Amino acid sequence: MAVVLALFAIDLLLPSLYPLSLSTRAQDGLTLAISVLIESLPFIALGVVLSIVVQVWVPPGVIERWLPRAAWARRAVLSLLGMLIPVCECGNVPFARGLLMRGFSVPETMTFLIAAPIVNPIVIITTHAAFGFDDGILIARLVGGYLIANLIGWLYSLHRDPDGLLTERFRETCELVAHEPGGRVRRSLAQFVVELRAVMPALIIGSAIAGAVQVLVPRETLLAIGSDPALSIVAMIALAMVVSICSNVDSFFALSFASTFTPGSIVAFLLVGPLVDVKMLALLRTTFTTRTLAGVVVVVVLSAFAIATGVNLFA
């Protein structure tokens, strides 16, 4: 903030000091990075608040008693929790951290984290507003997101050491919050600071990377292969990981490609973007190890490709 304020002061008080403006590409990259950051901030704040509510203010056992005992059934229900918490993928990360601190298992939390950016009412409404029921895009997105989330939850439930999927820093954070003295207000303030310190640097770095990649990767190359059934899916998966658009509004961005790209590639974009774009991966790295995230990316991309291929065959 100090650097930004200093730049504004220089521009206001000493406009002749730096007469040359940034290049068009640099300006575009900066604008895109700031737009991703500003778009995400409200959802980050909401996610942190919800995380504090779950961790500090909801009495023990209230959530757990409504969940089935069978592990697969618990994950199936948790993957629908996003219907009650309509925040985008950015806000879901701090909320998921709160679930982990509360004692939910890593596979259960991952199932919620993967499903929630897609299986929530705002995303359903905006996707329907953009595409309606044309070519099965809406249904494929909802069912695909739900299935991918439960697939990832099941795969990581087989891991012999689920806690090893978490970063050492996050485990230390859990210990710090758990032993925080004082009442609920003091614990809430402490967790608010801890969560923002963990998430905000990752969000800023992820936004900067997303902005830089968007101006460095030529979109003409991606658009040139939009009509090929297989290559169009690959192109839209790559585009989804680059542009880092909030899942609440990404349908309208994808709508601009609907006339030139296959329906399956649109579905792939709508599945991959909310789950493993560069901004989301930067946020997830605050909690999960790099090896874990690499596995998640592989599962998401391969699953999205398979679902998109099926949509192309039947659309």
C-alpha positions as CSV (number, residue, x, y, z in Angstrom):
1,M,0.0,0.0,0.0
2,A,2.9,2.4,0.8
3,V,4.3,1.8,-2.7
4,V,1.0,2.4,-4.4
5,L,0.4,5.6,-2.4
6,A,3.9,6.8,-3.2
7,L,3.3,6.3,-6.9
8,F,0.1,8.2,-6.8
9,A,1.9,11.0,-4.9
10,I,4.6,11.2,-7.5
11,D,2.1,11.3,-10.3
12,L,0.2,14.1,-8.6
13,L,3.0,16.2,-7.3
14,L,5.8,15.5,-9.8
15,P,4.2,14.6,-13.1
16,S,7.3,15.4,-15.1
17,L,9.5,13.1,-13.1
18,Y,8.3,10.0,-15.1
19,P,7.0,11.3,-18.4
20,L,6.9,7.9,-20.1
21,S,3.8,5.8,-19.5
22,L,3.7,2.0,-19.3
23,S,3.4,0.0,-22.5
24,T,-0.1,-1.1,-23.5
25,R,0.7,-4.7,-22.6
26,A,1.9,-3.8,-19.2
27,Q,-1.1,-1.6,-18.6
28,D,-3.4,-4.5,-19.6
29,G,-1.6,-6.9,-17.3
30,L,-1.8,-4.5,-14.4
31,T,-5.5,-3.8,-15.1
32,L,-6.3,-7.6,-15.3
33,A,-4.4,-8.4,-12.1
34,I,-6.2,-5.6,-10.1
35,S,-9.6,-6.6,-11.5
36,V,-9.0,-10.3,-10.4
37,L,-7.9,-9.0,-6.9
38,I,-10.9,-6.6,-6.5
39,E,-13.4,-9.2,-7.7
40,S,-12.1,-11.7,-5.2
41,L,-11.7,-9.5,-2.1
42,P,-15.4,-9.4,-1.0
43,F,-15.6,-13.2,-1.2
44,I,-12.4,-13.6,0.7
45,A,-13.7,-11.5,3.5
46,L,-17.0,-13.4,3.5
47,G,-15.2,-16.7,3.6
48,V,-13.0,-15.6,6.5
49,V,-16.1,-14.5,8.5
50,L,-17.9,-17.8,7.7
51,S,-14.8,-19.7,8.7
52,I,-14.7,-17.9,12.1
53,V,-18.4,-18.5,12.6
54,V,-17.9,-22.3,12.0
55,Q,-14.8,-22.6,14.0
56,V,-15.5,-20.3,17.0
57,W,-19.3,-19.6,17.3
58,V,-21.0,-22.8,16.2
59,P,-21.1,-25.2,19.2
60,P,-19.3,-28.6,18.8
61,G,-21.4,-31.3,17.3
62,V,-24.0,-29.1,15.7
63,I,-22.8,-29.6,12.1
64,E,-21.6,-33.1,12.7
65,R,-24.8,-34.5,14.1
66,W,-26.6,-33.7,10.7
67,L,-24.0,-35.7,8.7
68,P,-24.3,-39.4,7.9
69,R,-21.8,-41.7,9.7
70,A,-20.6,-43.5,6.5
71,A,-17.5,-41.7,5.1
72,W,-18.8,-41.7,1.5
73,A,-22.2,-40.4,2.5
74,R,-20.6,-37.6,4.6
75,R,-18.6,-36.5,1.6
76,A,-21.7,-36.7,-0.6
77,V,-23.5,-34.4,1.8
78,L,-20.6,-32.0,2.3
79,S,-20.2,-31.6,-1.5
80,L,-23.7,-30.0,-1.4
81,L,-22.8,-27.6,1.4
82,G,-22.1,-24.9,-1.2
83,M,-25.8,-24.6,-1.8
84,L,-26.0,-23.0,1.7
85,I,-22.8,-21.0,1.3
86,P,-23.0,-19.1,-2.0
87,V,-19.5,-17.7,-2.2
88,C,-17.0,-18.2,-5.0
89,E,-13.9,-20.3,-4.9
90,C,-11.8,-17.6,-3.2
91,G,-14.1,-17.5,-0.2
92,N,-14.4,-21.2,0.0
93,V,-10.7,-21.6,0.9
94,P,-10.8,-19.8,4.3
95,F,-14.1,-21.5,5.0
96,A,-12.5,-24.9,4.2
97,R,-9.6,-24.1,6.5
98,G,-12.2,-23.5,9.2
99,L,-13.7,-26.9,8.6
100,L,-10.2,-28.5,9.0
101,M,-9.6,-26.6,12.2
102,R,-12.9,-27.8,13.5
103,G,-11.9,-31.4,13.0
104,F,-13.3,-32.4,9.6
105,S,-11.0,-34.8,7.8
106,V,-8.9,-33.7,4.8
107,P,-10.8,-35.8,2.2
108,E,-14.2,-34.4,3.5
109,T,-12.9,-30.9,3.4
110,M,-11.4,-31.4,-0.1
111,T,-14.8,-32.7,-1.3
112,F,-16.5,-29.6,-0.1
113,L,-13.8,-27.3,-1.5
114,I,-13.9,-28.8,-5.0
115,A,-17.7,-29.0,-5.2
116,A,-18.7,-25.6,-3.7
117,P,-17.5,-23.3,-6.4
118,I,-19.9,-25.0,-8.9
119,V,-22.7,-26.5,-6.8
120,N,-24.1,-23.3,-5.4
121,P,-27.2,-21.3,-6.2
122,I,-25.5,-18.2,-7.7
123,V,-23.4,-20.3,-10.2
124,I,-26.5,-22.2,-11.1
125,I,-28.5,-19.0,-11.8
126,T,-25.7,-17.3,-13.8
127,T,-25.0,-20.5,-15.8
128,H,-28.7,-20.8,-16.7
129,A,-28.9,-17.1,-17.6
130,A,-26.0,-17.5,-20.0
131,F,-26.8,-20.9,-21.6
132,G,-30.2,-22.0,-20.4
133,F,-30.4,-25.8,-21.0
134,D,-28.8,-25.6,-24.5
135,D,-26.5,-28.6,-25.3
136,G,-26.7,-29.8,-21.7
137,I,-24.0,-27.3,-20.6
138,L,-25.7,-26.4,-17.3
139,I,-26.5,-30.1,-16.3
140,A,-23.0,-31.2,-17.4
141,R,-21.4,-28.5,-15.2
142,L,-23.4,-29.3,-12.1
143,V,-23.2,-33.1,-12.3
144,G,-19.6,-33.0,-13.5
145,G,-18.5,-30.7,-10.6
146,Y,-20.3,-32.9,-8.1
147,L,-18.8,-36.1,-9.5
148,I,-15.2,-34.7,-9.7
149,A,-15.4,-33.5,-6.1
150,N,-16.5,-36.9,-4.8
151,L,-13.9,-38.6,-6.9
152,I,-11.2,-36.5,-5.4
153,G,-12.6,-37.0,-1.9
154,W,-12.6,-40.8,-2.4
155,L,-9.1,-40.9,-3.9
156,Y,-7.6,-39.0,-1.0
157,S,-9.6,-40.9,1.5
158,L,-7.4,-43.9,0.5
159,H,-4.2,-41.9,1.4
160,R,-2.3,-43.6,4.3
161,D,-1.5,-40.2,5.9
162,P,-4.2,-37.6,5.2
163,D,-2.6,-35.0,7.5
164,G,0.5,-35.3,5.3
165,L,-1.5,-33.6,2.5
166,L,-1.5,-30.4,4.6
167,T,1.4,-27.9,4.7
168,E,3.5,-27.7,7.9
169,R,2.6,-24.0,8.2
170,F,-1.2,-24.8,8.2
171,R,-0.7,-27.5,10.9
172,E,1.1,-24.9,13.0
173,T,-1.8,-22.5,12.4
174,C,-4.2,-25.0,13.7
175,E,-2.2,-25.4,16.9
176,L,-2.0,-21.7,17.3
177,V,-5.7,-21.1,17.0
178,A,-6.6,-24.1,19.1
179,H,-4.6,-22.8,22.0
180,E,-5.5,-19.2,21.7
181,P,-6.6,-18.0,25.2
182,G,-9.5,-15.8,26.0
183,G,-13.2,-15.7,25.0
184,R,-14.9,-16.1,21.6
185,V,-14.3,-12.4,20.6
186,R,-10.6,-12.6,21.2
187,R,-10.4,-16.0,19.4
188,S,-12.4,-14.6,16.5
189,L,-10.1,-11.6,16.1
190,A,-7.0,-13.8,16.3
191,Q,-8.3,-16.2,13.6
192,F,-9.3,-13.2,11.4
193,V,-5.8,-12.0,11.5
194,V,-4.3,-15.4,11.0
195,E,-6.5,-16.2,8.0
196,L,-5.9,-12.9,6.3
197,R,-2.2,-13.2,6.7
198,A,-2.3,-16.6,5.1
199,V,-4.7,-15.9,2.3
200,M,-4.0,-12.3,1.2
201,P,-0.4,-12.8,0.0
202,A,-1.4,-15.8,-2.0
203,L,-4.4,-13.9,-3.5
204,I,-2.2,-11.0,-4.6
205,I,0.5,-13.3,-6.1
206,G,-2.1,-15.4,-7.9
207,S,-3.8,-12.3,-9.3
208,A,-0.5,-10.9,-10.5
209,I,0.3,-14.2,-12.2
210,A,-3.1,-14.4,-13.8
211,G,-2.8,-10.9,-15.2
212,A,0.7,-11.5,-16.5
213,V,-0.2,-14.8,-18.2
214,Q,-3.3,-13.3,-19.9
215,V,-1.2,-10.7,-21.7
216,L,1.7,-13.1,-22.5
217,V,-0.2,-16.0,-23.9
218,P,-1.6,-15.2,-27.4
219,R,-5.3,-15.8,-27.4
220,E,-5.3,-15.9,-31.2
221,T,-3.5,-19.3,-30.9
222,L,-6.2,-20.6,-28.6
223,L,-9.1,-19.3,-30.8
224,A,-7.6,-20.8,-34.0
225,I,-8.3,-24.3,-32.8
226,G,-11.7,-23.7,-31.3
227,S,-13.6,-25.9,-33.8
228,D,-11.6,-29.1,-33.3
229,P,-13.5,-31.4,-30.9
230,A,-10.4,-32.4,-29.0
231,L,-8.1,-29.4,-29.4
232,S,-10.9,-27.0,-28.5
233,I,-11.2,-28.8,-25.1
234,V,-7.5,-28.5,-24.5
235,A,-7.6,-24.8,-25.5
236,M,-10.5,-24.0,-23.2
237,I,-8.9,-25.9,-20.3
238,A,-5.7,-23.8,-20.8
239,L,-7.7,-20.6,-21.0
240,A,-9.7,-21.5,-17.8
241,M,-6.5,-22.0,-15.9
242,V,-5.1,-18.6,-17.1
243,V,-7.9,-16.1,-17.0
244,S,-8.9,-16.8,-13.3
245,I,-12.5,-15.5,-13.5
246,C,-14.8,-15.9,-10.5
247,S,-17.1,-18.9,-10.8
248,N,-20.1,-16.6,-10.2
249,V,-19.6,-14.8,-13.5
250,D,-17.4,-17.0,-15.7
251,S,-20.5,-18.3,-17.6
252,F,-20.9,-14.9,-19.3
253,F,-17.2,-14.9,-20.3
254,A,-17.6,-18.4,-21.7
255,L,-20.7,-17.3,-23.6
256,S,-18.5,-15.2,-25.9
257,F,-16.8,-18.4,-27.1
258,A,-20.0,-20.4,-27.6
259,S,-20.3,-19.5,-31.3
260,T,-16.8,-20.7,-32.2
261,F,-16.0,-23.5,-29.7
262,T,-17.7,-26.8,-29.1
263,P,-20.2,-27.3,-26.3
264,G,-17.9,-29.8,-24.6
265,S,-15.0,-27.3,-24.5
266,I,-17.3,-24.7,-22.9
267,V,-18.2,-27.3,-20.2
268,A,-14.5,-28.0,-19.7
269,F,-13.9,-24.3,-19.2
270,L,-16.7,-24.1,-16.7
271,L,-15.4,-27.1,-14.7
272,V,-11.7,-26.4,-14.7
273,G,-11.7,-22.6,-14.1
274,P,-13.3,-22.6,-10.6
275,L,-11.2,-25.5,-9.4
276,V,-7.6,-25.2,-10.5
277,D,-6.9,-21.8,-12.1
278,V,-3.7,-20.1,-11.1
279,K,-5.4,-17.9,-8.5
280,M,-7.1,-20.8,-6.9
281,L,-3.9,-22.9,-6.8
282,A,-2.1,-20.0,-5.1
283,L,-4.8,-19.9,-2.5
284,L,-4.9,-23.7,-2.0
285,R,-1.1,-23.7,-1.6
286,T,-1.6,-22.0,1.8
287,T,-3.2,-25.2,3.0
288,F,-2.2,-28.1,0.8
289,T,1.3,-29.3,-0.3
290,T,2.5,-28.9,-3.9
291,R,2.3,-32.6,-4.5
292,T,-1.3,-32.8,-3.3
293,L,-2.3,-29.9,-5.6
294,A,-0.5,-31.6,-8.6
295,G,-2.6,-34.6,-8.0
296,V,-5.8,-32.5,-7.8
297,V,-4.9,-30.8,-11.1
298,V,-4.4,-34.0,-12.9
299,V,-7.7,-35.5,-11.7
300,V,-9.7,-32.3,-12.4
301,V,-8.2,-31.9,-15.9
302,L,-8.6,-35.5,-17.0
303,S,-12.1,-35.7,-15.6
304,A,-13.1,-32.5,-17.3
305,F,-11.7,-33.7,-20.6
306,A,-13.7,-37.0,-20.3
307,I,-16.9,-35.1,-19.4
308,A,-16.4,-32.6,-22.2
309,T,-15.8,-35.3,-24.7
310,G,-19.0,-37.0,-23.7
311,V,-20.9,-33.7,-24.2
312,N,-19.4,-33.3,-27.7
313,L,-20.6,-36.8,-28.6
314,F,-24.1,-36.3,-27.4
315,A,-24.7,-32.5,-27.9
